[in-house]
Structure formats: C-alpha cells, structure tokens
Amino acid sequence: MSSNEFFPVLAPGFVLRKLESPYIYNIPDDELYELDDEAFFFLKKCDGGTPLSNLILDIGEDREAIDYMLSEGIIQMQEIPQIREIRAEQSAVPSLRYLLLSITNKCNLACRHCYLEKGNKEIEIDMFERAVSQFENMGGLKLMITGGEPFLHSGFWKLMEILASYELRTVVLSNGTLIGEKQAEELSEYVDEVQVSIDGIRAHDLLRGRGTYDKAMRGISNLQSFDIPVSIATMVHRYNMEEFEEMQRLFSDLNILSWGVDVPCATGNLKDNPDYIPDNEEAALFLKYGFGAGTHESSGDYTCGSHLCAVSSDGTVSKCGFFEDNQVGNVNDLKAAWAKVCRDYLWTLDKLDCRDCKIIRDCRGGCRFRAKQYRGILAPDPILCHANRVLTFL
C-alpha cells in the first residue's frame, strides 16, 4: 500500500503544548518532552487529515523520525481520514502548567494540621468549566481537583463528566476515606491519578481521627483494584517520625506511583496544635524520603511554583493554597490572574536573600510561605536549608 494512503494522527493521550519551548505531553504517563521546531510543526500537522506523502515532502526523507514516533506510540496511521483538532497556541511566560482547583471547602475530617478554612462552599458548575477551559487554552497540563474533600461536592460526578471533554491530566486529591468500590469504579472512567494523604501508620489517626488510616488504606485498595494510579502525600509531624522506614517499605510494596513528603507550615489548625509541629532541623531529615515526580517544579530563573496557581471554591485565584488570603483575581479571567501571580508572587532567584547560596538553583529558595513565616517573603526556607545542610542563612 502506498504511503499517501495513510493519514498520520497524534495518538490519544498526547497533546502538543507551546510553553517556553515546544513540548509534547504524555497525559497518561505524566511525561513532558521538549521538541525542536521541526518535530513540533510536523506533529501539529498530524491531524488525521493530511496524507503522509505530503508530510514527507514537508520534512524531507527523514523516515527514521516517523518510525520512531510510531514505535513510541506518539502518532498512529489511519487509512481513512478522521480529523483531530490540534491546538498549540503560545502560552504565557512563565507558563501555567498546573492548576490546583478546590471544588469545595466541605470536609468529613478535622485534621490537626489543616490550613484551610472549613465550611459549606462549593464551586458552581459553570465557574468550574470556565476555569478548566481557560486553563487548557493557556497550555495547561495537569489539573488537581482538591477541597476540602472533593467527593463532598454535591455535583462531583457532573464535574467529572465535564472534564472528559478536555485534554488535561486529571488528579483528584483526597483523604481517601470516602472511596468505596463503587466510587473507585466510576472514577476509573475519568481520572488519571488519585492522590491520598497518609500521614503515618499508627500516627495517621492521631492527626486525622480514629479509624481514618484503615479507611484511607481501603480507599487505596479500591482504587488499585480498578487500575487507577495512586500517589501518596505525607506531612512530617512530631508523632510519625519513627514510621518513615515502615512507610517506605509499605508504599514500595503497594506499587504507589509517587510518594511526596513535606513539612507542614505552622498555620491554620496547626497553630492550635503546637505539639504536632516538628523542630525544623529534625523535620528536614525526613525530606530524603519519598519517590516519583512532583508538581511544583520551577524552570528558568524563578523561585518555587513558577508554573502553579490555585483556585478556591468561590472562584478566587491565588499563588497557592497557603496564599489564599492574598487573592489576585478570579476565574472570570484566569489569564489576568495568572499575570498578577507572576508579577506579585513570583521572583527571580537574584531577588532572594540567599541568592549567593551555592545550591540556589536546586532548591530555588524553597517554600515562599515558610520563608515569609520565618524572616520574610524573600528569606530562605529554613526547612530546605537544614535538609541541604546549608546553614549560612539560618
């Protein structure tokens, strides 16, 4: 069969993005690959309606590149043209890649370290869709649905149905206690990942309430029984420090996608439970634990979170959940709100007090909220200074 009888198309699960540079994003595997201009323009024409012979004329006789894309599953060949719309408009710089979208502040738990205000708010359906649509149009990659406890939104499954029409990686952040078999089965149709909070083994219940560890672990089991990738988030507190080795063995045996470990900021409920607040120097030792990719990485010369912002259940936008009281706009104009985040809450490394540190490009100054609590918004993050044994700035 001659080559012009085939119509290359970008495979399902792959999207083109023109961020700071051209990229292709593998949604199911959460992998982002930088492209050269030639590969980007070639893939942009793989819309399922352009014959392969025309594309070969465009790029020359480089069949090896085409064979590679086929072998990697990036493109597929169709015998009958079926058009797939491929959009890859230039994103803002820095690009907004990750959106933390709180759909409700309702929660079934009262965790001792929670920094969010608990209540009865939930995002309206049309506001949710405006946020998601703008995020995708801005070149977004990963949408993180959070709360409160997101399953308590009265229209949760309607929101999931809306997301099915968008080309984004969907991650639900949950305490795991409400995920039964039925919920897991339904979720398998909509999400790419569920992140569950596990803050110790025996110590988990101290922080989140009696019986919550067993319920959360059942939730994880239910998710995995329907082949939903599960990640875990753990906060270091004074009563779980002896359990990290045990958690590492457990999470490895469970084939967890990734394990993120962080130290909570002394705000919200944690200020009323000071006995749970770990010593900075001691807590920093536990950042060596964890595995897999994170979502708050920065690029270029920017500080922490150069590609992330947060939307609250009332539609207001902030740098992240910790800066919820410092609103920069709302989802009626996410692009304008993101521009204000970049202008008012994102700094280049040369503006930090620790700009001359030898590892500044690795740690990027750490968490700006912890720095603000410590010595000011441009100060170093004391947790990362201890973790990296850089004590000059403490």
N, C-alpha and C positions, 0 to 999 in steps of 0.2 A: 504494500500500500504506500503511495507516495506521501511525502512529508506534508504537502499542503492540504491533505485530507484530515489533519489533526489541528485541534484548536487548544493551545495551552491555556490553563486557568490556574490562578493562585488557589492552592488547596484549602479546604475548610480548616479553620483553626489558625491560619496565618493571616496577618494583616500588615500592610505597609504603613509606616509612620515616618514623617519627615520632621524629626525633632531637631536637636542641634546639628545632627547629621542624618542622612537617610538610614533607616533601620527596617528590619523585618522582625515581627514579634510572633513567637510561637505561643499562642494563648494556653493550650493545654499543658505545655511543659514549662511555662513561665520563663522563656528564654528570649533575650533580645540580642539580635545580631546586627552589627554595623555593616552597611553596604557601601560599595563605591557607586559613583553616579551611573556608570554603565549598567550595573546589575539592577539598580533602583528603577531606571527608566525601562529596562527590559521587563521587569516584574509588573510595573504599572500597566504595561500593555497586555499582560496575561489576563485578559478579562473574559476569556472563553469565547470571544467572537472574532479574534484576529487569527488568521491561518499561520501555522508555524513557519511556512515558507516566507511570509512577509517579515516575521520577526528575525529570521536568519539573515535576511537581506539587511535588516537594520543593524544587527550586531556583528555581522561577518560570519565566518565559518567556525565560530567557537562552539562546536557541538559538545565539547567536554563540559563546559559550564552548564549547558542544558541537561546533559546526562547526570551531572552532579545534583542539580535541583530536583530532578526526577527521583534519583536514588534516596535523597533526603526527605522526600515527600512534600517538598515546598510547592511544586507545581504538579498538575495532573494533565493528561491528554484526553481531550474529548473528540469523538468522531462527529458529533452533532453540535453546532454552536449553541451554547447556553450562556447568556451574558451574566457576569458577576460585576456589580459596580465596585470599583476600586477607588477609594478616596484617600489622598495623602497630601493634604494641604500643609503648608509650612506652619509649625507650631510657634508659640511664643518662646522666647529665650530669657530665662530658663524655661524649659518645657514642663507643663503639668502632666506628670505621668501616673500619679497615684492619688486617688480621692478617697478619703475616709468619710463615709456618709452615714451619719446617725439617723436612723429612721424613727426612733422613739427614745424617750428617757424613762420609760417604764422598765422596771426590773423586778424579778422574783426573789432576788437576793439583796442583802445589805452588807456588802463586803467591807471589811475594816479599812481597806486601803483605797477604796473607790474615790476618784477625784471629780466625778461628775454629779451634777445635781439631779436627784431622783424626782420624778413627777409623773404626769399623765399626758404629756405631749406626744404627738406622733406626726410625722411628716405627711402632708396631703399628697394624694396620688399625682396630681398634675405638677406639683412642685418637685416631686421625686423625678418625674420624667423630664422636666426641664433641666434639672441638674445633670442627669445621666446623658441627655442628648448633647448638652453643651460640652461636657467632659469628653465625649467621644469626638466631637468636632474639633476640639483643641488638641487632639492627638493622644488622648488618654489611653493608658494600658490596663491598669488594674483598679477595679472598684471594690472597696472594702466596706461591706454593709455591717454596721455596728449599732449599738444602742448606748445605754440601757441593754436590755436583752431583746435582740431584733425579732425573735419569734413572738413577742407580745404585741407587735403591731397588728391592729385589727385587720388590715388588708395585706398581710405579709405575702400571701401566695399570689395576689394580684400584682404586687411589685415584682415578684419573681417572673411572672408571665411577661411583664413589660421588658425586663432585662433580656429575654430570649431574642429580641429583635436587634440587639446591639452587639457589636463585635468588641467585647471587653472581657478580661478575666474577672470573674465574679468570685469574691471570697466573702464568706459570712463569718463574723467574729462573734462567738457565743460562749456562755459559761457551760454549755453542754447538757445542762440538767433537764431540758425540755425536749431533747431529741430522742423520740421513741422510734420504733421500726417504721411506722407509717410516715413520720416526718422525714426520716432518712431516705426512704424510697422516693418520696416526692422531690426532695432536694436533688437527688441524683439526676433529675431531668434539667436542672437549672444552673447548678454551681460547679465551679472548677476546684474549689477547696473550701474546707471549713476549718477555722482556727478555734481551738478550745483552750480555755485558760485552766492550767493545772499548776497550783502554787505549793507543791509539796505532795507528800503521800499521806502520812498521818497528819502533817501540819496544814494540809489544804483546808480541812474542816475548821481549824482554828480561825482562819482568815475569812472563809466564805459561809460557814454554817454547817451544823451537824448533818451528815449524810450526803453532803454535796460532792465529795470525792467519788463515792460509789456511783452516784447518778451521772456525773460527768464522764466517768470511765465507761459506763454503759452506753452513753451517747456516742463516745468514740467507737465503741464496738459496733453499734448500729450503723454508723456512717461507713465504716470499713466493710461491713457486710454488703453494702451496695456500691463498693468500689469508689467511694468518694475520698480523695486525698485529704488527709488530716494533718494539720500543723498544730503545734502547741506553743503557748506563751506562758512564761513563768516569771513571776516577780520575786526577787530575793527579799525575804523578811527575816526577822531575828529567830523565828522558830522553824525555818525549813533548811537551815544551812547544813545540817547533818544529813540531809536526804538527797543531795545532788548526785552523788555517785549512784545511788539507787535509782534515781530518776533517769539518769543517763542510760543505764542498762535497760530499764523498762521501756523507754521511748525507742531505743535502738531495736529491741526485740519486737516492738509493735509496728515496725516499719513506718514510723512517723516521717512525713515529708520534710519538715524542718522543726527545729526547736529554738525559739528565741528566748533569751534570758536578759532581763533588765532589772534595774533598781528603781523602786517607786519614788516619786517626788513627794516631799512632805507637805501635801496639800489635801483638801477635801477631808474625807473621813479619817485619813491617816493622822491628821493633826490632833484628832480626838483619841487616837490610839497610839501614843508615842512609844509604848513598849514594843511595838512591832517594827519600829524604824531601826534599821541596822546602822552600825557605825560605817561611815564612808569607806574607810581603809579596809575594813573586814569585808564589807559587801562587794567591793571591787574585785576581790579574789575570785568571785563566782562568775564573772563575765567570761572566764575561759571556757565555761560550759556552753552548750548549745551547738547546733549544726544547721546547715542549709542556708538559703538566701534570706536576706532581709528586704524590707520595703522602703527604708528611709535613706538609702544611699544618696550621696550627692555627687555632682560632677563639676568639672571646671574648677574655679577658684572659690567656690561657695561653701558656706557653713552648712550645718546639718539641715536636712529636709529641703533641699533645693528643688525637689520635684513633687512635693506633697502639700496638700492643704486639706482642711476639714470642713464639713458642712453639718450644722446642728439640725435637730428635728424641726426647728422653726424656720429653717432655710438660711440662717446666717452663716457666713463664711469666716474662718479664722485660720491661722497658720497651722495649728494642730489642736487636739482636744484640750491640752493644757492652757492654751491661749484663748479659750472660748470666750472669756470676758473682754478680749481685745478684738472686736469684730471689725472686719474690713469691707463688708458688703453683704450681698445676699445672692441667691441662685438665680434671681431675675437677670443678672449679668455676671456670670461666673468669670468671664474673661477680664472684666474690670476689677473684680475682687481679687483675682489672682495677680494682676498687675500691682495692686496695692500690697498684697502679701510680699511680693518681691521687693517693692520699694521700702516698706516699713519694717519687715521682719526677716529679711534675708540679707546677709552681709558677705562681703568678700573676706577671705582669710586675713588679709593685711589690715583689717579694721579691728581684729581681736587683740585683747591684751596679751595673749600668748602667741602672737604671730611669729615670733622668732624661735618657737619651740621646734626641735628637730623632727618631731613626728606630726606636725600640724596638718600635713596633707593626708595623713592616715586617719586621725581622729576628728579633724575638722572642728576642733574646739568642743565637740560633744554636744549634749542637750542644752539648748539655749534657755529652757525654763529652769533647769537645775542651776545653770550659771547665774541666771537672774536671782534665784533664791540665795545663791552663795555670795557673790560680790557684785552682781550687776550683769546686764544683758550681754556685755562684751567680754565678760570674765571667762576663764576656763571652767569646764565641767569637772568638779573635784573627783567624781567617781572615775572618770577616764584617766585623770592624772594619776590616781592611785593604781588603776589597772595597768597602766603603761609604765609605772614606776618613774614618772616624770614629776618630781615633787617641787621643782623650782617655783611653781606658781601657787603653791598652797600656803 
